[in-house]
Amino acid sequence: METAARQGPPKKANVLGVGVSALNLDSALSEIARALSIRTKGYVCVTGVHGVSEAQRDPHLRAILNRAFLNTPDGMPMVWVGKLQGFRAMDRVYGPDLMLLVCRHAAERGYSHFLYGGGPGVAGELKRRLESRFPQIKVVGAYTPPFRPLNPAESEELVRRVREARPDIFWVGLSTPKQEKFMAEYWEKLDATLMFGVGAAFDFHAGRVRQAPRWMQRGGLEWCFRLCCEPRRLWRRYLRNNPLFAFRIACQFAGLRRYPLE
């Protein structure tokens, strides 16, 4: 297999020192289709305000995002920043939408999938729903990990299971930054071509959590919908991250602080 570093990546918008791939859904699928066709190994992150904000506090996470095969603009603020930097064709590459698009492409071309993540029963339900939606899809494995890092025995078991299944696509449905750090640790260990960290897409497509209406998604208000649905879990994240993100972006554009891409 080739590695992702050998391919010419798409240009990136600089969002507080995090390189966000200047893509839309169509161009993202083109990059992914090409990588799958020539078995280019790598991992794909989908990043919004939460991921960029976490990367301000964690240089290791920032490096993981910047080394990704693709780091797609999962939230509308990423798109707005990219357009202000001249990437006019850039648009939201929302994790749940990307997952369905890739699943449709994979079903048409015979690529296989492994599902890793979610709470108890989520991966199995997601497998059933994907098979119902895409009758030709090949889901060759589903695994619900513990809510902690894998111990050595569990890690070896995962590597063995994936080696036997040999999926083309390995979906990771954990929270940020857990899923990004998991992919950075395992993308070279697992016998899969591309890994995708799509977070809540597992819960959405398994029917466990409702998605925001499209008009809220396009208006950058999905955070408000999710906050109303899960206030106890999310209020600290949004009330801290969103204002601070806006302040930092204003400083970046005003030239008051530099955020180099590393």
N, C-alpha and C positions, 0 to 999 in steps of 0.2 A: 504494500500500500504506500501511496504517497502521503506526505504530511501536508497539513493546511498551509504551512509556511511557504511551500513551494508555489502556491498559486498567487496571482495578483489580486489582492483584496479590493473591494470597492472603497471609494473615498469615505472619509469619516468626518462628521461634525464633531467639534470639540465642545463637550458639555461638562464644564468644570473639571477638565482634565481627563474625562472619560470619552474615548472615541466611540461614537455611535454611528454605525454604518448608514450611509446616506442612501437608503433603499425605500421602496414601497413593496407591497405584497407581490406584485408581478416580478420585479427585479430580484427580490429575495428568493422566490421560487426558482428563478433561472439560475442563481448562484448555487442553490441547494441541489437542483437537478444535475448540474454539471459536476458537482462534487460527488454525488452518488454514482454517476455514470462512470467516473474514473477512480472511484473508491478513495477519495481524498479524506483522510481522517481529520477530525477536529470536533469542536463543540460550538454550539450556537446559544448565545444568551439573548434574552428579550428583556430590555431594560427601560425602566421608567424613573420617575422622581425618587422612589424609594431606593432603587439600586444605586443611583448616582449619589444620593445622600449617604448611604452606607459606605460608599467608596471614599467619601471625604474623611471618614473616621478610620478607614482600614486600607492602607496602601497595598496590602496583599490582594484584597478584593479588586482594587482599581487595576492592578497588574493583570489579574485574571480576566477582567472584562476587556482590557486592551489587547490581550493575546488571543481572544476568541476568533474563530473562523469568521463568524458574523456576530455582531452585537446590535440587534435590531431596535428601532425606536418603538418601544412598547406603549409609551404614553404620548399624548399630544404635546406636552411641553417639550419633549425631545424633537418633535417635528417642527414646532415653532422656532426653536433655537436653530435647527438646521436650515430652515428657510431663510432666517435672518443672516445666516452665514453663506447664503448663495445657492443652497441645494434645493432648487425649486421643485424638482420631481420627488423629493423626499415626502413620504407619507407614513402613517402609522402602520407598523407591522405588529399587530396585536397577537400575543401568544396563542389564545384560543383559536383565532382565525387562521394563523399560520399552521397550527396543528391540523386542522381540517383540510387545509389546502395541500399540505404535504401528504396526508393520509390518502387523499383522492389521487394525487400523482403516483404515490407508491402502489396503490391498488391497481392502477392502470398498467404499471410496469413490473409488477411482481416483487417489489422490495418488501422486506419483512420488518417487524417492529417488536420491541421489548418495552414493557411498561414498568417503570420503577418509581414508586412513591405513593403519596396519598395516605389517608387514614385507613383503618381496617375496612376491608371490603371494597374500597374505592377502585383499586386497579382492576379487580375482577369485574366490577360493574362497568367500568370504562371499556374493558375488552369486549363485553357483550354488546354494548351500545355501538361501538365502532364497527363490530362485525355486522350488526343490523343495518347500520347506515351505509357501509361500504362492503357489500357481499363478497367481493374478491380480496379483501384485505387479509394479510397474513400476520397475525399476532402470535409470535412464537414463545412468548413468555410474559409473565406478570408477577411482580414481587412487591410486597409491602414491607419496607424496612422498619426497624425500630426507631423510636424518636430519640436517637443518640447516634454517634458515629459507630460504624460497624467495627466489631472486634476482629482480630485476625482470622478466626475461624469463619465468621460470617463473610468477611471479605474474600477469603479463598473460595467459599461456596458460591458467592456471586460470580466471581471470575470463571469458575467451572461451569456454572449454568449458562453464562453468556457464551462461553467457548463452544458448548454443545449446541446452543440455539443459533449462533452466528447471525444475529439480526443485522440488517443494514442500518436501521434507525433505532436509537435507544432514547426513549422519552423519560425525562426526569421531572417528577411533580413534587418538588419540595419547596419550601419557602426561601426567599432571598435573605441572606447570602448562602444558605446551606447548599442549595442546588448548584450554584456557581462553583463553590469550593469542592463539592463532590465531583463535578465534571472535570475540574482542573486536576484532581488527584487521580481520576480513573480513566480519562479518555485514551491514554496510551496502554492501560492495563487490560481493557475490555476488548473483546473481538467484535467490535461494531464499527461502522463507518462514521456516522455522525451522531453526536449526542445533542439533545435539545433540552434546555431547562425552561419549562413552560408553567411552573408554579400552579396557580389556581385553575389552569385549564383542565386539570384532572377532575377537580370538584365540579366545575361547570359542565363538562361533557358527560360526567357520570350522573348528572341530575341532582347533585347534593347542594349546590349553591346557585342562586339566581344571578344572571348577568345584568349589568346596567342596560337600560334602553340605548339604542344606537345614537339618539340625539344627545344623550349625556356623554357617551363615549367620544363623539366627534367634538363636543364642546369642552372637553377636558374636565368633565365633572364626574367621571366614574368614581373618583375617590369619595365624593359626597354620597353617592349611592351605597358604596361599600361601607362607609362609616355609619350610615343609617342602619344597615343590615347587621353590622358587627361592631357596635360602639365600644363595648368593653375591651375588645381585642385591638382595635385600630385607632382609638382616639389619640393616644400618645404619638403614634407614628405620623399621622397626618397633621396634627396641630403643631408638631415640632418641625417636621421635614418640609412641609409646603412653604411656610413663610421664609424659612432659612434658605431654601432653594431659590426662591424668587429674589431674595436679597443678594445671594452670591452671584446669580446670573446677571443681575443689574451691575454688580461690581466688575464682572468679567467684560461685559460689553462697554462699560464706561472706561475700561483700562485701568481701574483702580487696583486690580489684582490679576496676576497672570496665573493661568492654569495650563501648564504645558502638557502635551500628550507624551507619555513616557513609553 
